[in-house]
Amino acid sequence: MAQGVAGVGRRLGFWPRILGAAAFVGLLGAAPPAPSLFGVRLATATRAELGRVLSAAHMTLAPGGMHQWYDLYDVNGALKHASKLAVSYTKGGRFAKAEYVFPSFVSTKRLGEVIAEVRNKYGAPTRMTGELAIGPARVRWNLPHDFEIVVKRRWPNPTTFMIIENRRMLKRMKTEQRRATAESGAF
């Protein structure tokens, strides 16, 4: 869809003006807010800092929820309709990724509700694939400072997932994981 709009814009000659206007609006401070969890800026968040804040928000570590690379929390009503939150970190304890789980056993409406919440905070998505009504779907927001938010639903299970990633830190974490696996001699 976005490629079609861009193609029409180029043919009509107004695409450069739209991009220029978008850049100008960005200079005026209309950029989306920096991603945060319970008031903690994720660009600089640490495991210790997020652990304190999530605990204060009445989230509890799920049984066996603390692992080397991530912590798994029971949400306990801290975010409407969410049941679990997994927060991943680099070896040094820097935030890499958060993934909320929004279970839905019959209704497919949960995806639209989560998308609406993210859209209210971060604006229109960058890309959308699939259908909101039924089947697999994926909606993505590319944000400043190398962040991305993805809201997705697999199929036939209508459970919705919201993922917030610091792409740079996630790449670092995955490199650290590969190195740790190679050094362990496990594989």
C-alpha positions as CSV (number, residue, x, y, z in Angstrom):
1,M,0.0,0.0,0.0
2,A,2.7,2.5,0.9
3,Q,4.6,1.8,-2.3
4,G,1.4,2.5,-4.2
5,V,0.9,5.9,-2.5
6,A,4.6,6.8,-3.1
7,G,4.3,5.9,-6.8
8,V,1.2,8.1,-7.2
9,G,3.0,10.9,-5.3
10,R,6.0,10.8,-7.6
11,R,3.8,10.8,-10.7
12,L,1.9,13.8,-9.4
13,G,5.1,15.6,-8.4
14,F,4.0,16.4,-4.9
15,W,6.0,13.7,-3.0
16,P,9.1,15.8,-2.4
17,R,6.8,18.6,-0.9
18,I,5.2,16.1,1.4
19,L,8.5,14.8,2.6
20,G,9.8,18.3,3.1
21,A,6.7,19.2,5.1
22,A,7.1,16.1,7.2
23,A,10.7,17.0,7.9
24,F,9.7,20.6,8.8
25,V,7.0,19.3,11.2
26,G,9.6,17.0,12.7
27,L,11.9,20.0,13.4
28,L,9.0,21.6,15.2
29,G,8.9,18.8,17.7
30,A,6.1,16.7,16.3
31,A,8.3,13.5,16.5
32,P,6.8,10.7,18.5
33,P,7.8,10.4,22.1
34,A,10.7,8.3,23.1
35,P,9.6,4.8,24.1
36,S,9.2,4.2,27.8
37,L,7.9,1.7,30.3
38,F,6.2,3.2,33.3
39,G,8.0,6.4,32.9
40,V,11.5,4.9,32.3
41,R,13.1,6.0,29.0
42,L,14.0,2.7,27.3
43,A,17.0,4.2,25.4
44,T,18.9,4.4,28.7
45,A,17.0,1.8,30.9
46,T,18.8,-0.9,32.9
47,R,17.6,-4.2,34.3
48,A,17.9,-2.9,37.9
49,E,16.0,0.3,37.1
50,L,13.2,-1.5,35.2
51,G,13.0,-4.2,37.9
52,R,12.3,-1.6,40.5
53,V,9.7,0.3,38.4
54,L,7.9,-2.9,37.3
55,S,7.8,-4.1,40.9
56,A,6.3,-0.7,42.0
57,A,3.7,-1.2,39.3
58,H,2.6,-4.4,41.1
59,M,4.1,-6.7,38.4
60,T,5.6,-9.9,39.9
61,L,8.3,-12.2,38.5
62,A,6.5,-15.2,37.2
63,P,7.6,-18.5,38.7
64,G,11.1,-19.1,37.3
65,G,10.8,-15.7,35.6
66,M,14.4,-14.5,36.1
67,H,16.7,-15.8,33.4
68,Q,20.2,-14.7,32.2
69,W,18.8,-12.8,29.2
70,Y,15.3,-11.9,30.2
71,D,12.8,-11.5,33.1
72,L,9.3,-12.7,32.8
73,Y,6.6,-10.9,34.7
74,D,2.9,-11.5,35.5
75,V,1.3,-8.2,34.6
76,N,-1.4,-8.3,37.4
77,G,-3.6,-5.7,35.8
78,A,-0.8,-3.1,35.3
79,L,-1.7,-2.9,31.6
80,K,-5.3,-3.6,30.6
81,H,-5.8,-7.1,29.1
82,A,-2.1,-8.0,29.2
83,S,-1.1,-11.2,31.1
84,K,2.7,-11.4,30.7
85,L,5.6,-9.1,30.0
86,A,9.1,-10.5,29.1
87,V,11.9,-7.9,29.2
88,S,15.2,-8.8,27.6
89,Y,18.6,-7.3,28.4
90,T,22.2,-7.3,27.1
91,K,24.9,-9.0,29.2
92,G,25.6,-5.6,30.8
93,G,21.9,-5.2,31.8
94,R,20.8,-2.7,29.1
95,F,17.3,-2.8,27.9
96,A,16.9,-4.7,24.5
97,K,13.3,-5.8,24.1
98,A,9.9,-5.9,25.9
99,E,7.1,-8.2,24.8
100,Y,3.6,-8.0,26.2
101,V,1.1,-10.9,25.7
102,F,-2.6,-10.0,25.3
103,P,-4.4,-13.4,25.4
104,S,-7.6,-13.7,23.4
105,F,-9.3,-17.0,23.1
106,V,-12.2,-16.2,20.9
107,S,-12.3,-12.6,19.9
108,T,-10.1,-11.1,17.2
109,K,-10.8,-7.5,18.4
110,R,-7.8,-7.4,20.8
111,L,-5.4,-6.7,17.9
112,G,-7.3,-3.5,16.9
113,E,-7.5,-2.3,20.6
114,V,-3.7,-2.6,21.1
115,I,-3.0,-1.0,17.7
116,A,-5.3,1.9,18.7
117,E,-3.4,2.4,22.0
118,V,0.0,2.5,20.2
119,R,-1.3,4.7,17.5
120,N,-2.6,7.2,20.1
121,K,0.9,7.5,21.5
122,Y,3.1,7.1,18.5
123,G,1.0,8.1,15.5
124,A,0.3,6.2,12.3
125,P,2.1,2.9,11.8
126,T,5.0,2.7,9.4
127,R,3.8,-0.6,7.8
128,M,0.9,-3.0,8.1
129,T,0.3,-6.5,6.7
130,G,-2.6,-8.8,7.1
131,E,-6.2,-8.1,8.1
132,L,-7.4,-6.7,11.4
133,A,-10.6,-8.8,11.3
134,I,-9.1,-12.3,11.0
135,G,-5.9,-14.2,10.2
136,P,-2.3,-13.3,10.9
137,A,-1.5,-9.6,11.0
138,R,1.6,-7.4,11.8
139,V,1.7,-3.6,12.3
140,R,5.1,-1.8,12.7
141,W,6.2,1.6,13.9
142,N,9.7,2.7,13.2
143,L,10.7,5.2,15.9
144,P,13.6,7.5,16.4
145,H,16.8,6.4,18.2
146,D,16.7,2.9,16.6
147,F,13.4,1.8,18.2
148,E,10.6,-0.3,16.7
149,I,7.2,-1.3,18.0
150,V,5.5,-4.3,16.5
151,V,1.9,-5.4,17.3
152,K,1.1,-8.8,15.8
153,R,-1.2,-11.7,15.8
154,R,-0.4,-15.2,14.6
155,W,-3.2,-17.5,13.4
156,P,-5.3,-19.5,14.3
157,N,-4.6,-18.3,17.9
158,P,-5.9,-14.7,18.2
159,T,-3.5,-13.8,21.0
160,T,-1.9,-10.4,20.4
161,F,1.7,-9.5,21.1
162,M,3.2,-6.0,21.4
163,I,7.0,-5.8,21.1
164,I,9.1,-2.8,21.8
165,E,12.7,-3.2,20.6
166,N,15.9,-1.2,20.8
167,R,17.3,-2.6,17.6
168,R,20.9,-1.7,18.4
169,M,20.8,-3.3,21.9
170,L,18.8,-6.3,20.6
171,K,21.5,-6.9,18.0
172,R,24.2,-6.7,20.7
173,M,22.2,-9.1,22.9
174,K,21.9,-11.7,20.1
175,T,25.7,-11.4,19.4
176,E,26.4,-12.0,23.1
177,Q,24.1,-15.0,23.1
178,R,25.8,-16.5,20.1
179,R,29.2,-15.9,21.7
180,A,28.1,-17.4,25.0
181,T,26.7,-20.5,23.2
182,A,29.9,-21.0,21.2
183,E,32.1,-20.6,24.3
184,S,30.0,-23.0,26.3
185,G,30.8,-25.8,23.9
186,A,27.1,-26.9,24.0
187,F,26.8,-26.9,20.3
